[in-house]
Structures are given as structure tokens and as C-alpha cells.
Amino acid sequence: MKKLCDLSMIKSNDRLVEYILGYYMHCNTTWSKVDHVLMPIYMETLNHWILVHFDIHSRCLRVCNSFQSASHAKKAKKIVEQYLVILPLLLDLIGFYKSQNDIELSSQRFVNEKATDCLEIVMVDGLPQQT
């Protein structure tokens, strides 16, 4: 995915960075203490929620969508693609991966990519579907 991002717009005191650091979550758990992050995302134009599972170790976003008509799946993927770009930039800004002892930076997912490269996206199949 081609990055069209103005890095000067990303600040270390950004609200998203503060969420990653655990300042605004109800449980106040920083992402440095977890392996997985669940992100419910409301798609306002469709009046529908999707669940995105961020696997920190594999740098992958798995999208769970219970309403996968072709048009809904395309819109959900387009929304999640924004996170594919911004999350690595925010994590790099705060030195996230360098500060994690339990992440194997010599693994294939990290050696062949820069920390700011886009995450992988997987649309999860086989979920129960709404009508």
C-alpha cells in the first residue's frame, strides 16, 4: 500500500498515542502489556459495528464483520486500511517495538519490513452472518 502520509501531522501527544499508552482506556492497560488489542469500530454510514483484532506480534489486523455483503465488506476494508498506515507510524513514534522484550524483532515479520511499513489485513471468513 502506497503511503501518502504527512509524518509532521503525527505528534507524540496525540490522543491516539495516549490510548496506546493506556491513558484513556477504561482498564488503563498500556499496549506494551498485551499481545492483542480488540478495537470495535462503528461504521456510521452503514449503522454497523465491526471488530478488528490487532495481533501485535504478527503485525496483523483481522477484521470480523458479521454483515459481509460485497459492498459492506469493501467499505469495512476501506475503513480498516486507515489503521494499517497510522498504527505503525504511532507505534514507531513512541518506540513501541524497540521497548518490547517479548517481541522477536528478528522474525520474518520484522526483519523484512521497517517499523513504519503497513500492517497486514485479514478479512475473517466463516463468521455467523446477519441478514
Steps between C-alpha positions, in 0.01 A plus 500: 500500500643833398545737793363847444554630846634825638712378793517850644130465587575222750586633844616314810218659703230393254185346651565172313847476653346558842259208439793275407676603821188414703391849604142490367397135509256389767743236624800734468716226353783615281546306176850409615343255747279313253545285189161574343280809476130480415359809331125527444447739209166659420435547129262794520395499135387138535372524859710190574783393733802293403767356726868537411750275676855643500756225553803704608754219454397417144427863398158393372149645517224238479162642409190326638187613318166328549349678199717412204310591189744604229435871551519478882823300491656754262400793725625322814835428335532863389444621858749252647764586238545835676618312810747298289690823442452704818562230764858419390582871484367561851673192641829606342458855632493373858771235443252222574669202333847595620377504861336154484717213622245231408473592131746313281630779277710250305186315382397517135222752575752752632825432314358554151304814591560836657308579819298758306395262220129425477346221703348193338120478475297178513126494444380216725275251318251251636333727757127481571329753271220752551226536243 
